[in-house]
Amino acid sequence: MLEAVAFKQTCHQLTDNPPTPAKIVLDCSQTTFIDSSGIGALVHNIKSTRNQQISLVLCQVQPQVIAVLSMTDLLQRVTIEPVPETKGDRLREDKLAEKETIPTSNKEQIASLPMTHPSVKSKLKRSMDIIGALVGLGITGLLFIPIAIAIKLDSPGPILFGQIRCGWMHRHFRMWKFRSMYIDAESRKAEVANQIEGAKLFKNENDPRITKIGSFLRRTSLDELPQFWNVLKGEMSLVGTRPPTPNEVELYEVPEWQRLDVKPGMTGEWQVNGRSTIKNFEDVVHLDRKYQKNWSLTYDIKLILKTIWIVFNKNSGAV
């Protein structure tokens, strides 16, 4: 994180102090690891150079860093100079091309990604996620028809609502819920928004966008049942950090990007320690870091049991 902050500050010194350069080249030959803090610093630097109309170029980029950039939208937002080839390099590439015509698989790409947190590549945690997701999807299947009928009778629109969220290492995915708002809720968000703590966390009590049945679904957490599909796909975990929206992440400072070093969860410290009553974004960051520091399978199980108890507490539902 300290290196990422220094990286951002160095780039800003170049862009903010005249004379500004026409081009900044980042030599990545020694960069063998990048986590969410590094991605956050790079995002800030991309914005800064674009605002000043400065060309930002990455050179000597290592395969692991390329893999991280390719899983986000950053690969399309930066210019990467190809590594200069030697005659020996071309001969080796020609031989490899003769033997291998199949492109690198998604599994191989994932294997080259960094382990930002021990929970990310824990096989036991993933197994627990798969078993929990299958059980959860079974429950979702049983409740789907009555919930769908109630949503349709209450207001026009789709049964499910999908929203783009940021997952591990800023990877975007579509998170699913049972629809609890009117169909024009997103367009009305600016009108009813109560932005807190620098707009890093959206919060609105007694939100008029929420339907009557939606209020019940949120209070009982039934609206989150479709997220078991996200867990099964590996985009989320049963337990993790709160999944932020891209707009929220765009406002993060570099240290806050560390929240994305683990997979987002259906439940976690934020959900079981105040949930909708937490109005300070720094408190959310503190709880997410607490989860990262204390993580273990036993800790996950404790949070799951806490969540089950809270779900049946009528005063614990989301607003």
VEXMARKOL-529419 format. One record per residue (C-alpha): residue in three letters; x negated, y, z negated. Coordinates in pm, 1 decimal, padded with zeros to 6 digits. Each point is the difference from the previous one (the first is absolute). Layout:
// VEXMARKOL-529419
<pt type="ala" u="X" v="Y" w="Z"/>
...
// end
This chain:
// VEXMARKOL-529419
<pt type="met" u="00000.0" v="00000.0" w="00000.0"/>
<pt type="leu" u="-00285.9" v="00237.9" w="-00084.1"/>
<pt type="glu" u="-00158.7" v="-00062.7" w="00339.3"/>
<pt type="ala" u="00334.6" v="00063.3" w="00170.2"/>
<pt type="val" u="00046.6" v="00330.7" w="-00182.6"/>
<pt type="ala" u="-00354.9" v="00106.2" w="00091.4"/>
<pt type="phe" u="00066.0" v="-00100.9" w="00362.3"/>
<pt type="lys" u="00308.6" v="00222.9" w="00011.8"/>
<pt type="gln" u="-00177.5" v="00294.2" w="-00166.0"/>
<pt type="thr" u="-00299.7" v="-00020.2" w="00235.5"/>
<pt type="cys" u="00222.9" v="00001.3" w="00306.4"/>
<pt type="his" u="00200.9" v="00294.6" w="-00131.9"/>
<pt type="gln" u="-00318.7" v="00195.8" w="-00061.3"/>
<pt type="leu" u="-00081.1" v="-00039.9" w="00368.2"/>
<pt type="thr" u="00346.9" v="00096.8" w="00118.8"/>
<pt type="asp" u="00072.5" v="00283.9" w="-00241.5"/>
<pt type="asn" u="-00329.7" v="00189.3" w="00013.2"/>
<pt type="pro" u="-00099.9" v="00187.9" w="00316.9"/>
<pt type="pro" u="-00142.9" v="-00065.1" w="00242.8"/>
<pt type="thr" u="00223.8" v="-00302.8" w="00047.1"/>
<pt type="pro" u="-00141.3" v="-00276.8" w="00216.9"/>
<pt type="ala" u="00167.1" v="-00107.1" w="00322.7"/>
<pt type="lys" u="-00052.9" v="-00364.8" w="-00087.0"/>
<pt type="ile" u="-00059.9" v="-00205.7" w="-00313.5"/>
<pt type="val" u="-00146.3" v="-00348.4" w="00036.3"/>
<pt type="leu" u="00038.9" v="-00248.0" w="-00284.0"/>
<pt type="asp" u="-00277.2" v="-00258.7" w="-00000.8"/>
<pt type="cys" u="00167.7" v="-00315.2" w="-00136.6"/>
<pt type="ser" u="-00297.4" v="-00232.4" w="00044.8"/>
<pt type="gln" u="-00039.1" v="-00034.4" w="-00379.3"/>
<pt type="thr" u="00374.0" v="-00018.6" w="-00071.7"/>
<pt type="thr" u="00069.2" v="-00367.0" w="-00070.8"/>
<pt type="phe" u="00304.5" v="00049.9" w="-00223.6"/>
<pt type="ile" u="00299.9" v="00232.9" w="00001.5"/>
<pt type="asp" u="00296.2" v="-00000.6" w="-00237.8"/>
<pt type="ser" u="00308.9" v="00217.3" w="-00033.6"/>
<pt type="ser" u="-00201.7" v="00290.4" w="-00143.4"/>
<pt type="gly" u="-00220.8" v="-00002.4" w="00308.6"/>
<pt type="ile" u="00304.9" v="-00008.2" w="00225.2"/>
<pt type="gly" u="00147.7" v="00292.0" w="-00193.0"/>
<pt type="ala" u="-00318.4" v="00204.2" w="00040.0"/>
<pt type="leu" u="-00009.2" v="-00079.3" w="00372.1"/>
<pt type="val" u="00365.0" v="00108.9" w="00039.9"/>
<pt type="his" u="-00077.7" v="00332.7" w="-00171.6"/>
<pt type="asn" u="-00303.2" v="00051.6" w="00223.8"/>
<pt type="ile" u="00196.5" v="-00079.3" w="00315.7"/>
<pt type="lys" u="00255.2" v="00266.7" w="-00095.4"/>
<pt type="ser" u="-00269.6" v="00252.3" w="-00086.2"/>
<pt type="thr" u="-00191.0" v="-00043.1" w="00326.7"/>
<pt type="arg" u="00316.9" v="00009.4" w="00210.7"/>
<pt type="asn" u="00112.4" v="00323.1" w="-00164.2"/>
<pt type="gln" u="-00337.3" v="00152.9" w="00088.2"/>
<pt type="gln" u="00003.4" v="-00159.6" w="00348.6"/>
<pt type="ile" u="-00319.3" v="-00188.1" w="-00080.6"/>
<pt type="ser" u="-00069.7" v="-00333.9" w="00165.2"/>
<pt type="leu" u="-00044.8" v="-00279.8" w="-00257.9"/>
<pt type="val" u="-00191.2" v="-00303.6" w="00125.1"/>
<pt type="leu" u="-00093.9" v="-00325.6" w="-00173.4"/>
<pt type="cys" u="-00303.6" v="-00190.7" w="00119.9"/>
<pt type="gln" u="-00171.9" v="-00327.0" w="-00094.9"/>
<pt type="val" u="00327.7" v="-00122.8" w="-00153.9"/>
<pt type="gln" u="-00032.0" v="-00342.5" w="-00160.1"/>
<pt type="pro" u="00251.7" v="-00281.6" w="00079.2"/>
<pt type="gln" u="00152.0" v="00002.0" w="-00350.1"/>
<pt type="val" u="00069.3" v="00373.3" w="00021.2"/>
<pt type="ile" u="00149.0" v="-00045.6" w="00348.2"/>
<pt type="ala" u="00229.9" v="-00267.0" w="-00144.6"/>
<pt type="val" u="00119.6" v="00241.4" w="-00270.3"/>
<pt type="leu" u="00060.8" v="00282.1" w="00248.4"/>
<pt type="ser" u="00185.7" v="-00229.8" w="00239.8"/>
<pt type="met" u="00251.9" v="-00109.4" w="-00266.1"/>
<pt type="thr" u="00100.2" v="00365.5" w="-00043.6"/>
<pt type="asp" u="00068.1" v="00271.7" w="00254.9"/>
<pt type="leu" u="-00346.4" v="00149.4" w="-00050.9"/>
<pt type="leu" u="-00154.3" v="-00187.8" w="00291.4"/>
<pt type="gln" u="00214.2" v="00214.9" w="00230.3"/>
<pt type="arg" u="-00076.8" v="00320.7" w="-00188.7"/>
<pt type="val" u="-00379.3" v="-00009.5" w="00014.4"/>
<pt type="thr" u="-00257.5" v="-00018.7" w="00278.2"/>
<pt type="ile" u="-00243.7" v="-00289.4" w="-00031.3"/>
<pt type="glu" u="-00318.2" v="00004.5" w="00201.6"/>
<pt type="pro" u="-00104.8" v="-00341.9" w="00127.0"/>
<pt type="val" u="-00321.5" v="-00144.7" w="-00136.8"/>
<pt type="pro" u="-00279.0" v="00041.3" w="00255.9"/>
<pt type="glu" u="-00065.3" v="-00333.5" w="00166.0"/>
<pt type="thr" u="-00337.6" v="-00156.6" w="00065.5"/>
<pt type="lys" u="-00075.6" v="-00251.7" w="00271.7"/>
<pt type="gly" u="-00007.2" v="-00277.8" w="-00260.8"/>
<pt type="asp" u="00341.2" v="00105.8" w="-00133.1"/>
<pt type="arg" u="00152.6" v="-00017.0" w="00348.6"/>
<pt type="leu" u="-00142.1" v="-00347.3" w="00061.3"/>
<pt type="arg" u="00142.3" v="-00126.5" w="-00330.2"/>
<pt type="glu" u="00340.6" v="00154.9" w="00075.7"/>
<pt type="asp" u="00004.6" v="-00160.9" w="00345.8"/>
<pt type="lys" u="-00067.6" v="-00342.0" w="-00151.4"/>
<pt type="leu" u="00269.3" v="00050.1" w="-00263.4"/>
<pt type="ala" u="00247.6" v="00111.1" w="00266.8"/>
<pt type="glu" u="-00060.7" v="-00324.3" w="00189.8"/>
<pt type="lys" u="00072.7" v="-00211.1" w="-00309.3"/>
<pt type="glu" u="00278.0" v="00203.3" w="-00155.3"/>
<pt type="thr" u="00295.1" v="00141.6" w="00190.2"/>
<pt type="ile" u="00243.9" v="00012.9" w="-00293.1"/>
<pt type="pro" u="00010.0" v="00336.5" w="-00184.4"/>
<pt type="thr" u="-00064.8" v="00022.6" w="-00371.5"/>
<pt type="ser" u="00300.9" v="-00132.5" w="-00190.1"/>
<pt type="asn" u="00188.8" v="00190.4" w="-00263.5"/>
<pt type="lys" u="-00119.5" v="-00249.3" w="-00262.4"/>
<pt type="glu" u="-00364.4" v="00066.4" w="00091.7"/>
<pt type="gln" u="00059.4" v="00373.4" w="-00021.4"/>
<pt type="ile" u="00162.1" v="-00032.3" w="-00342.9"/>
<pt type="ala" u="-00290.8" v="-00214.9" w="-00118.7"/>
<pt type="ser" u="-00240.0" v="00283.8" w="00083.0"/>
<pt type="leu" u="00193.5" v="00257.4" w="-00202.8"/>
<pt type="pro" u="-00147.4" v="00110.7" w="-00334.9"/>
<pt type="met" u="00115.9" v="-00133.7" w="-00335.2"/>
<pt type="thr" u="00095.0" v="00328.6" w="-00164.2"/>
<pt type="his" u="00152.1" v="-00172.8" w="-00303.8"/>
<pt type="pro" u="-00008.6" v="-00362.8" w="-00122.6"/>
<pt type="ser" u="00379.5" v="-00024.5" w="00025.2"/>
<pt type="val" u="-00007.3" v="00055.8" w="00377.2"/>
<pt type="lys" u="-00157.5" v="-00333.6" w="00092.2"/>
<pt type="ser" u="00115.5" v="-00205.2" w="-00299.5"/>
<pt type="lys" u="00144.3" v="-00325.0" w="00135.9"/>
<pt type="leu" u="00187.5" v="-00064.3" w="-00324.4"/>
<pt type="lys" u="00165.3" v="00341.8" w="00012.5"/>
<pt type="arg" u="00093.3" v="-00055.8" w="00364.4"/>
<pt type="ser" u="00143.8" v="-00341.8" w="-00083.5"/>
<pt type="met" u="00208.1" v="00154.1" w="-00277.8"/>
<pt type="asp" u="00118.8" v="00265.8" w="00245.6"/>
<pt type="ile" u="00107.3" v="-00262.0" w="00255.7"/>
<pt type="ile" u="00187.3" v="-00212.5" w="-00256.0"/>
<pt type="gly" u="00164.6" v="00307.6" w="-00153.2"/>
<pt type="ala" u="00093.0" v="00137.1" w="00341.8"/>
<pt type="leu" u="00163.2" v="-00327.0" w="00106.2"/>
<pt type="val" u="00202.7" v="-00012.7" w="-00321.8"/>
<pt type="gly" u="00088.1" v="00367.7" w="00038.6"/>
<pt type="leu" u="00109.3" v="-00042.8" w="00361.3"/>
<pt type="gly" u="00221.2" v="-00288.7" w="-00109.6"/>
<pt type="ile" u="00170.4" v="00228.2" w="-00252.9"/>
<pt type="thr" u="00022.0" v="00273.0" w="00265.7"/>
<pt type="gly" u="00172.7" v="-00243.5" w="00235.5"/>
<pt type="leu" u="00263.4" v="-00082.6" w="-00261.6"/>
<pt type="leu" u="00073.5" v="00366.8" w="-00072.4"/>
<pt type="phe" u="-00037.1" v="00131.2" w="00354.4"/>
<pt type="ile" u="00362.8" v="-00037.7" w="00113.8"/>
<pt type="pro" u="00170.2" v="00167.9" w="-00300.5"/>
<pt type="ile" u="-00259.5" v="00279.9" w="-00002.8"/>
<pt type="ala" u="00033.5" v="00050.8" w="00376.6"/>
<pt type="ile" u="00379.5" v="00019.8" w="-00022.9"/>
<pt type="ala" u="-00021.0" v="00251.0" w="-00286.0"/>
<pt type="ile" u="-00246.4" v="00220.2" w="00192.8"/>
<pt type="lys" u="00213.5" v="-00003.5" w="00315.5"/>
<pt type="leu" u="00321.3" v="00080.6" w="-00187.7"/>
<pt type="asp" u="-00166.9" v="00285.0" w="-00188.2"/>
<pt type="ser" u="-00155.1" v="00187.6" w="00296.1"/>
<pt type="pro" u="-00075.5" v="-00046.6" w="00370.4"/>
<pt type="gly" u="-00349.5" v="-00106.3" w="00103.9"/>
<pt type="pro" u="-00236.4" v="-00297.2" w="-00004.8"/>
<pt type="ile" u="-00019.9" v="-00244.8" w="-00288.3"/>
<pt type="leu" u="-00376.8" v="00013.2" w="-00026.7"/>
<pt type="phe" u="-00222.2" v="00305.7" w="-00017.0"/>
<pt type="gly" u="-00361.8" v="-00009.9" w="00112.4"/>
<pt type="gln" u="-00252.2" v="00267.0" w="-00092.1"/>
<pt type="ile" u="-00367.4" v="00028.0" w="00090.1"/>
<pt type="arg" u="-00221.9" v="-00027.2" w="-00305.9"/>
<pt type="cys" u="-00375.7" v="-00013.8" w="-00054.9"/>
<pt type="gly" u="-00138.5" v="-00329.1" w="-00118.2"/>
<pt type="trp" u="-00345.6" v="-00132.4" w="-00072.8"/>
<pt type="met" u="-00273.6" v="00222.5" w="00147.6"/>
<pt type="his" u="00259.8" v="00242.9" w="00145.3"/>
<pt type="arg" u="00145.1" v="-00267.6" w="00229.5"/>
<pt type="his" u="00351.0" v="00101.9" w="00105.7"/>
<pt type="phe" u="00286.6" v="-00246.3" w="-00025.3"/>
<pt type="arg" u="00378.2" v="00013.3" w="00003.8"/>
<pt type="met" u="00144.6" v="-00061.0" w="-00346.3"/>
<pt type="trp" u="00355.9" v="-00133.0" w="-00008.1"/>
<pt type="lys" u="00283.7" v="00074.6" w="-00238.9"/>
<pt type="phe" u="00374.6" v="-00032.4" w="-00008.5"/>
<pt type="arg" u="00123.7" v="00340.6" w="00112.7"/>
<pt type="ser" u="00097.9" v="00212.8" w="-00299.0"/>
<pt type="met" u="00027.5" v="00338.4" w="00173.2"/>
<pt type="tyr" u="00206.5" v="00159.9" w="00272.8"/>
<pt type="ile" u="-00136.0" v="-00047.5" w="00352.1"/>
<pt type="asp" u="-00113.8" v="00364.8" w="00025.5"/>
<pt type="ala" u="-00188.5" v="-00014.3" w="-00329.4"/>
<pt type="glu" u="-00346.1" v="00052.6" w="00150.1"/>
<pt type="ser" u="00105.4" v="00314.3" w="00188.9"/>
<pt type="arg" u="00158.5" v="00138.5" w="-00316.5"/>
<pt type="lys" u="-00303.8" v="-00072.2" w="-00215.6"/>
<pt type="ala" u="-00146.5" v="00349.1" w="00039.8"/>
<pt type="glu" u="00328.1" v="00154.8" w="-00111.4"/>
<pt type="val" u="00029.3" v="-00194.0" w="-00323.2"/>
<pt type="ala" u="-00365.0" v="-00064.5" w="-00077.5"/>
<pt type="asn" u="-00139.4" v="00081.0" w="-00338.5"/>
<pt type="gln" u="-00372.8" v="-00015.3" w="00070.0"/>
<pt type="ile" u="-00219.1" v="-00040.7" w="-00305.4"/>
<pt type="glu" u="-00370.3" v="00016.9" w="-00069.6"/>
<pt type="gly" u="-00108.0" v="00140.3" w="00334.7"/>
<pt type="ala" u="00259.8" v="-00201.5" w="00195.5"/>
<pt type="lys" u="-00191.8" v="-00322.9" w="-00050.6"/>
<pt type="leu" u="00304.3" v="-00176.9" w="-00141.4"/>
<pt type="phe" u="00354.9" v="00047.1" w="00120.5"/>
<pt type="lys" u="00261.0" v="00011.6" w="-00273.6"/>
<pt type="asn" u="00360.2" v="00112.0" w="-00015.4"/>
<pt type="glu" u="00235.5" v="-00078.3" w="-00285.0"/>
<pt type="asn" u="00368.8" v="-00042.6" w="00082.1"/>
<pt type="asp" u="-00097.8" v="-00022.7" w="00365.4"/>
<pt type="pro" u="00311.9" v="00076.3" w="00211.9"/>
<pt type="arg" u="-00142.8" v="-00211.0" w="00283.0"/>
<pt type="ile" u="00066.1" v="-00320.0" w="-00195.6"/>
<pt type="thr" u="00325.7" v="-00183.6" w="00066.6"/>
<pt type="lys" u="00223.1" v="-00137.8" w="-00275.1"/>
<pt type="ile" u="-00100.4" v="-00360.5" w="00063.5"/>
<pt type="gly" u="-00356.8" v="00122.6" w="00046.5"/>
<pt type="ser" u="-00001.7" v="00135.0" w="-00352.9"/>
<pt type="phe" u="00100.7" v="-00343.4" w="-00130.1"/>
<pt type="leu" u="-00260.2" v="-00177.1" w="00215.9"/>
<pt type="arg" u="-00275.2" v="00227.6" w="-00127.2"/>
<pt type="arg" u="00109.1" v="-00024.9" w="-00361.3"/>
<pt type="thr" u="-00015.2" v="-00379.2" w="00020.2"/>
<pt type="ser" u="-00304.1" v="-00006.0" w="00234.4"/>
<pt type="leu" u="00198.3" v="-00212.1" w="00247.0"/>
<pt type="asp" u="-00097.0" v="00241.9" w="00277.6"/>
<pt type="glu" u="-00359.1" v="-00127.4" w="-00021.9"/>
<pt type="leu" u="00078.3" v="-00367.0" w="00067.6"/>
<pt type="pro" u="-00093.5" v="00019.1" w="00373.0"/>
<pt type="gln" u="-00354.8" v="00091.4" w="-00103.9"/>
<pt type="phe" u="-00057.4" v="-00369.3" w="-00068.7"/>
<pt type="trp" u="-00039.2" v="-00022.0" w="00378.1"/>
<pt type="asn" u="-00283.7" v="00254.8" w="-00018.2"/>
<pt type="val" u="-00161.1" v="-00210.1" w="-00273.2"/>
<pt type="leu" u="00027.9" v="-00317.4" w="00205.9"/>
<pt type="lys" u="-00166.8" v="00175.1" w="00295.4"/>
<pt type="gly" u="-00286.5" v="00112.4" w="-00223.5"/>
<pt type="glu" u="00071.5" v="00372.7" w="00036.3"/>
<pt type="met" u="00094.9" v="00025.5" w="-00367.0"/>
<pt type="ser" u="-00048.5" v="-00199.7" w="-00317.0"/>
<pt type="leu" u="00243.0" v="-00088.8" w="-00276.5"/>
<pt type="val" u="-00209.2" v="00221.2" w="-00230.1"/>
<pt type="gly" u="-00211.2" v="00294.9" w="00105.1"/>
<pt type="thr" u="00001.8" v="00377.5" w="00033.9"/>
<pt type="arg" u="00285.5" v="00219.5" w="00118.3"/>
<pt type="pro" u="00009.8" v="00008.5" w="00385.1"/>
<pt type="pro" u="-00021.1" v="00368.9" w="00105.7"/>
<pt type="thr" u="00128.8" v="00153.9" w="00320.8"/>
<pt type="pro" u="-00249.5" v="00131.6" w="00259.8"/>
<pt type="asn" u="00111.7" v="00357.5" w="-00077.2"/>
<pt type="glu" u="-00088.6" v="-00047.8" w="-00365.7"/>
<pt type="val" u="-00341.2" v="-00146.7" w="00083.3"/>
<pt type="glu" u="-00081.4" v="00288.4" w="00234.0"/>
<pt type="leu" u="00000.9" v="00228.1" w="-00308.4"/>
<pt type="tyr" u="-00228.4" v="-00220.2" w="-00210.7"/>
<pt type="glu" u="-00340.4" v="00109.8" w="-00118.9"/>
<pt type="val" u="-00279.7" v="-00252.4" w="00052.8"/>
<pt type="pro" u="00012.4" v="-00160.5" w="-00350.0"/>
<pt type="glu" u="00374.5" v="-00059.2" w="00032.6"/>
<pt type="trp" u="-00057.5" v="-00215.4" w="00308.0"/>
<pt type="gln" u="-00132.5" v="-00270.2" w="-00232.2"/>
<pt type="arg" u="00361.4" v="-00096.9" w="-00061.4"/>
<pt type="leu" u="-00016.8" v="-00167.0" w="00341.9"/>
<pt type="asp" u="-00284.3" v="-00235.2" w="-00097.6"/>
<pt type="val" u="00260.5" v="-00261.0" w="-00099.5"/>
<pt type="lys" u="00316.3" v="-00121.1" w="00169.9"/>
<pt type="pro" u="00320.0" v="00183.8" w="-00092.2"/>
<pt type="gly" u="00241.6" v="-00198.0" w="-00212.7"/>
<pt type="met" u="00371.5" v="-00047.5" w="-00045.8"/>
<pt type="thr" u="-00071.8" v="00068.0" w="-00364.1"/>
<pt type="gly" u="-00291.4" v="00126.1" w="-00204.8"/>
<pt type="glu" u="-00103.5" v="00234.2" w="-00278.2"/>
<pt type="trp" u="00191.1" v="00293.0" w="00149.6"/>
<pt type="gln" u="00323.0" v="-00197.4" w="00025.6"/>
<pt type="val" u="-00006.4" v="-00141.2" w="-00353.7"/>
<pt type="asn" u="-00124.4" v="00312.3" w="-00177.8"/>
<pt type="gly" u="00257.9" v="00265.4" w="00063.3"/>
<pt type="arg" u="00080.7" v="-00056.8" w="00364.9"/>
<pt type="ser" u="00220.6" v="00287.5" w="00117.9"/>
<pt type="thr" u="-00058.9" v="00198.6" w="-00318.5"/>
<pt type="ile" u="-00367.6" v="00056.5" w="00093.0"/>
<pt type="lys" u="-00017.9" v="00348.2" w="00149.7"/>
<pt type="asn" u="-00376.4" v="00057.0" w="-00001.7"/>
<pt type="phe" u="-00197.1" v="-00137.7" w="00292.8"/>
<pt type="glu" u="-00314.2" v="-00022.9" w="-00213.8"/>
<pt type="asp" u="00186.4" v="-00240.5" w="-00228.0"/>
<pt type="val" u="00071.2" v="-00222.8" w="00300.4"/>
<pt type="val" u="-00368.5" v="00004.6" w="00095.8"/>
<pt type="his" u="-00097.3" v="-00079.9" w="-00358.8"/>
<pt type="leu" u="00235.1" v="-00300.3" w="-00010.6"/>
<pt type="asp" u="-00124.3" v="-00128.4" w="00336.2"/>
<pt type="arg" u="-00360.4" v="00023.0" w="-00115.8"/>
<pt type="lys" u="00096.0" v="-00174.4" w="-00321.4"/>
<pt type="tyr" u="00135.0" v="-00288.9" w="00206.8"/>
<pt type="gln" u="-00317.2" v="-00016.0" w="00209.5"/>
<pt type="lys" u="-00218.8" v="-00002.1" w="-00310.6"/>
<pt type="asn" u="00198.1" v="-00260.3" w="-00194.7"/>
<pt type="trp" u="00103.4" v="-00226.8" w="00285.2"/>
<pt type="ser" u="00015.1" v="-00374.4" w="-00052.8"/>
<pt type="leu" u="00254.2" v="-00268.4" w="00086.8"/>
<pt type="thr" u="00114.0" v="-00000.1" w="-00362.5"/>
<pt type="tyr" u="00044.4" v="00377.3" w="00019.4"/>
<pt type="asp" u="00210.7" v="-00041.4" w="00315.6"/>
<pt type="ile" u="00222.4" v="-00255.9" w="-00169.4"/>
<pt type="lys" u="00051.2" v="00230.9" w="-00299.1"/>
<pt type="leu" u="00106.5" v="00284.4" w="00231.5"/>
<pt type="ile" u="00239.8" v="-00231.2" w="00186.8"/>
<pt type="leu" u="00162.0" v="-00109.2" w="-00328.0"/>
<pt type="lys" u="00022.1" v="00365.8" w="-00108.2"/>
<pt type="thr" u="00167.2" v="00084.8" w="00329.9"/>
<pt type="ile" u="00260.7" v="-00274.7" w="-00040.2"/>
<pt type="trp" u="00087.4" v="00133.1" w="-00343.7"/>
<pt type="ile" u="00020.4" v="00359.7" w="00129.2"/>
<pt type="val" u="00225.9" v="-00098.7" w="00291.7"/>
<pt type="phe" u="00262.5" v="-00114.0" w="-00248.9"/>
<pt type="asn" u="-00035.9" v="00319.7" w="-00202.3"/>
<pt type="lys" u="00272.4" v="00231.2" w="00134.2"/>
<pt type="asn" u="-00205.4" v="00312.6" w="-00071.8"/>
<pt type="ser" u="-00307.6" v="-00106.6" w="00196.5"/>
<pt type="gly" u="00108.9" v="00020.9" w="00364.3"/>
<pt type="ala" u="-00144.9" v="00235.2" w="00257.6"/>
<pt type="val" u="00170.5" v="00331.3" w="00066.0"/>
// end
